[in-house]
Amino acid sequence: MTATHPGVWALWGVAAVVSIQVAPNPVYVAAVLGSCGAVVLARGRPGPLARAFPMLLVVGAAFALIRVVLAGLTTRGNGPVLLTLPSAELPAIAGGFTIGGAIDGGVLARAAAEGFVILGIMAVCGAFNAVVDHHQLLRLVPRAYAEMGVALSVAIAFVPEFITAASTAAEADRARTGGVTVRRGRIRRLAGPIVERALDQAIALAESMDSRGFGRDPASSADRRATAAGVAGLLAIAAGLAVLTTGESAVAAALVAVGALVVGGGVIAASRSSKRTRHRVLKPTRRDLALALVVVAAPALLVALGIAGDGTLRWLADDTRWPPSTALPILAIALLAAPAYTGRAPR
């Protein structure tokens, strides 16, 4: 089996995030987490990149825990009272709300469900960084957006670069201590080399981009039209995702489809008028195209179920009962695990 096209991985990440947005029920988010875990286990890249998934899981869990604690201490509801803590009212200059008091079970359930959604999105980001080849991904950027693609690839590579720097600094720290991990002052000893390496890489990258004349070409009329189309299309997609929170799945799907068409049209028009050349363009195979259709089918089926009236996709968390679920959404989300069985892990 051959490696998966990086464009398919990008499409997989978008499909997974959209699936979480369409079906934020904790049961279905857990299914997305399971799919991400299966993909990372089967297709994770070797070396420090494989640690992107567990690292972002920890970060997402920390954010979710903070959200639950803050919501439980500061928000009141009509659900069952789990326990009562000592309360204190903040002064008006600090908001004037009460901290502590009755801890509402419904509030904690809603905060936990919302925090679990954050954890799911972070898991998708971690899985994407663990399986994709960032250098090959950069080569897929349309000619009209070459400069923006360089900036985006640098931003995407933040997680693997940070992991590599942290691993190198930790190994050097253990070498200085004779292989023994000394925890006292460890963060201070590691932070300095990590920041220094990041600054050195940033300066080297800036010098390299400047020597190649990055960003010096004036924008053409085609570039301006492509930018306008991109902004309009992205706004339509963002509006569609916002409409999803109201339960209007049909309107949301229409806005997302129109936005995608506008963005795609602008990219194609601007790329055709661009004078840049591309070196060794990666072409997807039939297997890649089939896999892309499979992963896109996951959010598409969820949207169809929402239009059909499946009320389990969203959990109101008005009480502490277990979230309801059905088999069809879980089977749709299971399609996101298809890359785990259709390729080989990089070596």
VENNOR-V237880 format. One record per residue. RES is the residue in three letters. PSI is psi in whole degrees, 0 to 359 (* if undefined). D_CENTER is the distance of its C-alpha to the mean C-alpha in whole Angstrom. Layout:
res=RES psi=PSI d_center=D_CENTER
res=RES psi=PSI d_center=D_CENTER
//
This chain:
res=MET psi=147 d_center=27
res=THR psi=169 d_center=25
res=ALA psi=153 d_center=22
res=THR psi=142 d_center=19
res=HIS psi=135 d_center=19
res=PRO psi=332 d_center=16
res=GLY psi=327 d_center=15
res=VAL psi=322 d_center=15
res=TRP psi=320 d_center=12
res=ALA psi=318 d_center=10
res=LEU psi=323 d_center=12
res=TRP psi=316 d_center=11
res=GLY psi=317 d_center=7
res=VAL psi=317 d_center=8
res=ALA psi=321 d_center=10
res=ALA psi=317 d_center=8
res=VAL psi=317 d_center=6
res=VAL psi=323 d_center=10
res=SER psi=320 d_center=12
res=ILE psi=320 d_center=10
res=GLN psi=322 d_center=11
res=VAL psi=322 d_center=15
res=ALA psi=77 d_center=16
res=PRO psi=10 d_center=15
res=ASN psi=130 d_center=18
res=PRO psi=327 d_center=17
res=VAL psi=318 d_center=19
res=TYR psi=327 d_center=16
res=VAL psi=322 d_center=13
res=ALA psi=324 d_center=15
res=ALA psi=322 d_center=16
res=VAL psi=319 d_center=12
res=LEU psi=317 d_center=12
res=GLY psi=320 d_center=15
res=SER psi=318 d_center=14
res=CYS psi=317 d_center=11
res=GLY psi=318 d_center=14
res=ALA psi=319 d_center=17
res=VAL psi=318 d_center=15
res=VAL psi=317 d_center=14
res=LEU psi=322 d_center=18
res=ALA psi=329 d_center=19
res=ARG psi=8 d_center=18
res=GLY psi=141 d_center=16
res=ARG psi=151 d_center=18
res=PRO psi=163 d_center=21
res=GLY psi=199 d_center=21
res=PRO psi=337 d_center=19
res=LEU psi=329 d_center=16
res=ALA psi=341 d_center=16
res=ARG psi=358 d_center=15
res=ALA psi=322 d_center=12
res=PHE psi=304 d_center=11
res=PRO psi=328 d_center=14
res=MET psi=314 d_center=13
res=LEU psi=334 d_center=10
res=LEU psi=317 d_center=11
res=VAL psi=317 d_center=14
res=VAL psi=316 d_center=12
res=GLY psi=320 d_center=11
res=ALA psi=323 d_center=14
res=ALA psi=316 d_center=16
res=PHE psi=318 d_center=14
res=ALA psi=318 d_center=15
res=LEU psi=318 d_center=19
res=ILE psi=319 d_center=19
res=ARG psi=317 d_center=19
res=VAL psi=316 d_center=21
res=VAL psi=313 d_center=24
res=LEU psi=317 d_center=24
res=ALA psi=319 d_center=24
res=GLY psi=326 d_center=26
res=LEU psi=339 d_center=29
res=THR psi=351 d_center=28
res=THR psi=140 d_center=28
res=ARG psi=147 d_center=31
res=GLY psi=190 d_center=31
res=ASN psi=15 d_center=33
res=GLY psi=185 d_center=32
res=PRO psi=141 d_center=34
res=VAL psi=119 d_center=35
res=LEU psi=317 d_center=34
res=LEU psi=165 d_center=35
res=THR psi=126 d_center=37
res=LEU psi=161 d_center=36
res=PRO psi=141 d_center=38
res=SER psi=156 d_center=37
res=ALA psi=135 d_center=37
res=GLU psi=127 d_center=37
res=LEU psi=153 d_center=36
res=PRO psi=163 d_center=38
res=ALA psi=326 d_center=37
res=ILE psi=338 d_center=36
res=ALA psi=9 d_center=33
res=GLY psi=332 d_center=32
res=GLY psi=14 d_center=35
res=PHE psi=167 d_center=33
res=THR psi=136 d_center=34
res=ILE psi=130 d_center=32
res=GLY psi=205 d_center=33
res=GLY psi=214 d_center=36
res=ALA psi=126 d_center=35
res=ILE psi=113 d_center=32
res=ASP psi=130 d_center=31
res=GLY psi=322 d_center=29
res=GLY psi=321 d_center=28
res=VAL psi=316 d_center=26
res=LEU psi=322 d_center=24
res=ALA psi=316 d_center=23
res=ARG psi=316 d_center=21
res=ALA psi=321 d_center=20
res=ALA psi=320 d_center=19
res=ALA psi=317 d_center=17
res=GLU psi=321 d_center=15
res=GLY psi=327 d_center=14
res=PHE psi=327 d_center=13
res=VAL psi=316 d_center=11
res=ILE psi=316 d_center=9
res=LEU psi=320 d_center=10
res=GLY psi=317 d_center=8
res=ILE psi=319 d_center=5
res=MET psi=324 d_center=5
res=ALA psi=320 d_center=7
res=VAL psi=316 d_center=5
res=CYS psi=317 d_center=4
res=GLY psi=318 d_center=7
res=ALA psi=319 d_center=9
res=PHE psi=314 d_center=8
res=ASN psi=332 d_center=9
res=ALA psi=339 d_center=12
res=VAL psi=339 d_center=13
res=VAL psi=151 d_center=13
res=ASP psi=109 d_center=16
res=HIS psi=327 d_center=15
res=HIS psi=319 d_center=19
res=GLN psi=327 d_center=19
res=LEU psi=322 d_center=16
res=LEU psi=326 d_center=18
res=ARG psi=348 d_center=21
res=LEU psi=352 d_center=19
res=VAL psi=132 d_center=19
res=PRO psi=151 d_center=22
res=ARG psi=327 d_center=25
res=ALA psi=340 d_center=25
res=TYR psi=34 d_center=21
res=ALA psi=315 d_center=22
res=GLU psi=319 d_center=22
res=MET psi=326 d_center=19
res=GLY psi=323 d_center=17
res=VAL psi=314 d_center=19
res=ALA psi=320 d_center=17
res=LEU psi=321 d_center=14
res=SER psi=325 d_center=14
res=VAL psi=319 d_center=16
res=ALA psi=318 d_center=13
res=ILE psi=326 d_center=10
res=ALA psi=3 d_center=13
res=PHE psi=314 d_center=13
res=VAL psi=307 d_center=12
res=PRO psi=325 d_center=14
res=GLU psi=319 d_center=17
res=PHE psi=319 d_center=17
res=ILE psi=318 d_center=17
res=THR psi=315 d_center=20
res=ALA psi=318 d_center=22
res=ALA psi=320 d_center=22
res=SER psi=317 d_center=23
res=THR psi=316 d_center=26
res=ALA psi=321 d_center=27
res=ALA psi=319 d_center=27
res=GLU psi=318 d_center=29
res=ALA psi=323 d_center=31
res=ASP psi=319 d_center=32
res=ARG psi=326 d_center=33
res=ALA psi=323 d_center=35
res=ARG psi=333 d_center=37
res=THR psi=16 d_center=37
res=GLY psi=30 d_center=39
res=GLY psi=1 d_center=36
res=VAL psi=130 d_center=36
res=THR psi=112 d_center=33
res=VAL psi=110 d_center=34
res=ARG psi=335 d_center=32
res=ARG psi=123 d_center=34
res=GLY psi=16 d_center=33
res=ARG psi=320 d_center=30
res=ILE psi=318 d_center=27
res=ARG psi=322 d_center=29
res=ARG psi=329 d_center=30
res=LEU psi=328 d_center=27
res=ALA psi=319 d_center=26
res=GLY psi=306 d_center=28
res=PRO psi=325 d_center=28
res=ILE psi=313 d_center=24
res=VAL psi=319 d_center=24
res=GLU psi=318 d_center=27
res=ARG psi=320 d_center=26
res=ALA psi=317 d_center=23
res=LEU psi=318 d_center=25
res=ASP psi=316 d_center=27
res=GLN psi=323 d_center=24
res=ALA psi=318 d_center=24
res=ILE psi=317 d_center=27
res=ALA psi=320 d_center=28
res=LEU psi=318 d_center=25
res=ALA psi=318 d_center=27
res=GLU psi=319 d_center=30
res=SER psi=317 d_center=29
res=MET psi=323 d_center=27
res=ASP psi=321 d_center=30
res=SER psi=336 d_center=33
res=ARG psi=6 d_center=31
res=GLY psi=34 d_center=32
res=PHE psi=128 d_center=28
res=GLY psi=11 d_center=28
res=ARG psi=346 d_center=31
res=ASP psi=131 d_center=32
res=PRO psi=150 d_center=33
res=ALA psi=133 d_center=31
res=SER psi=174 d_center=32
res=SER psi=325 d_center=33
res=ALA psi=322 d_center=31
res=ASP psi=319 d_center=28
res=ARG psi=319 d_center=29
res=ARG psi=320 d_center=28
res=ALA psi=321 d_center=25
res=THR psi=316 d_center=24
res=ALA psi=317 d_center=25
res=ALA psi=321 d_center=24
res=GLY psi=316 d_center=20
res=VAL psi=315 d_center=20
res=ALA psi=318 d_center=22
res=GLY psi=317 d_center=20
res=LEU psi=324 d_center=17
res=LEU psi=320 d_center=19
res=ALA psi=319 d_center=20
res=ILE psi=317 d_center=16
res=ALA psi=320 d_center=15
res=ALA psi=321 d_center=18
res=GLY psi=317 d_center=18
res=LEU psi=325 d_center=15
res=ALA psi=322 d_center=17
res=VAL psi=333 d_center=20
res=LEU psi=328 d_center=18
res=THR psi=341 d_center=18
res=THR psi=354 d_center=22
res=GLY psi=1 d_center=22
res=GLU psi=79 d_center=23
res=SER psi=323 d_center=21
res=ALA psi=314 d_center=24
res=VAL psi=318 d_center=24
res=ALA psi=316 d_center=20
res=ALA psi=321 d_center=20
res=ALA psi=317 d_center=23
res=LEU psi=317 d_center=21
res=VAL psi=318 d_center=18
res=ALA psi=315 d_center=20
res=VAL psi=316 d_center=23
res=GLY psi=318 d_center=20
res=ALA psi=320 d_center=19
res=LEU psi=320 d_center=22
res=VAL psi=315 d_center=23
res=VAL psi=314 d_center=20
res=GLY psi=319 d_center=21
res=GLY psi=318 d_center=25
res=GLY psi=320 d_center=25
res=VAL psi=315 d_center=23
res=ILE psi=315 d_center=26
res=ALA psi=316 d_center=28
res=ALA psi=324 d_center=28
res=SER psi=324 d_center=27
res=ARG psi=329 d_center=30
res=SER psi=354 d_center=32
res=SER psi=146 d_center=30
res=LYS psi=0 d_center=33
res=ARG psi=149 d_center=30
res=THR psi=157 d_center=31
res=ARG psi=141 d_center=28
res=HIS psi=124 d_center=29
res=ARG psi=68 d_center=28
res=VAL psi=130 d_center=26
res=LEU psi=129 d_center=24
res=LYS psi=133 d_center=25
res=PRO psi=147 d_center=23
res=THR psi=175 d_center=26
res=ARG psi=324 d_center=27
res=ARG psi=320 d_center=25
res=ASP psi=317 d_center=21
res=LEU psi=320 d_center=22
res=ALA psi=319 d_center=23
res=LEU psi=323 d_center=20
res=ALA psi=318 d_center=18
res=LEU psi=324 d_center=20
res=VAL psi=313 d_center=19
res=VAL psi=327 d_center=16
res=VAL psi=333 d_center=16
res=ALA psi=335 d_center=19
res=ALA psi=300 d_center=16
res=PRO psi=329 d_center=15
res=ALA psi=317 d_center=19
res=LEU psi=323 d_center=20
res=LEU psi=318 d_center=19
res=VAL psi=318 d_center=19
res=ALA psi=320 d_center=23
res=LEU psi=323 d_center=23
res=GLY psi=319 d_center=23
res=ILE psi=326 d_center=25
res=ALA psi=351 d_center=28
res=GLY psi=22 d_center=27
res=ASP psi=108 d_center=25
res=GLY psi=358 d_center=25
res=THR psi=350 d_center=23
res=LEU psi=326 d_center=20
res=ARG psi=135 d_center=20
res=TRP psi=120 d_center=22
res=LEU psi=340 d_center=24
res=ALA psi=41 d_center=24
res=ASP psi=354 d_center=28
res=ASP psi=187 d_center=29
res=THR psi=19 d_center=28
res=ARG psi=157 d_center=29
res=TRP psi=136 d_center=26
res=PRO psi=135 d_center=24
res=PRO psi=153 d_center=26
res=SER psi=160 d_center=24
res=THR psi=171 d_center=25
res=ALA psi=325 d_center=25
res=LEU psi=312 d_center=24
res=PRO psi=323 d_center=21
res=ILE psi=320 d_center=20
res=LEU psi=323 d_center=22
res=ALA psi=316 d_center=19
res=ILE psi=329 d_center=16
res=ALA psi=340 d_center=18
res=LEU psi=337 d_center=18
res=LEU psi=342 d_center=14
res=ALA psi=1 d_center=16
res=ALA psi=321 d_center=18
res=PRO psi=339 d_center=17
res=ALA psi=342 d_center=18
res=TYR psi=8 d_center=22
res=THR psi=21 d_center=22
res=GLY psi=185 d_center=22
res=ARG psi=153 d_center=23
res=ALA psi=140 d_center=21
res=PRO psi=153 d_center=22
res=ARG psi=* d_center=25
//
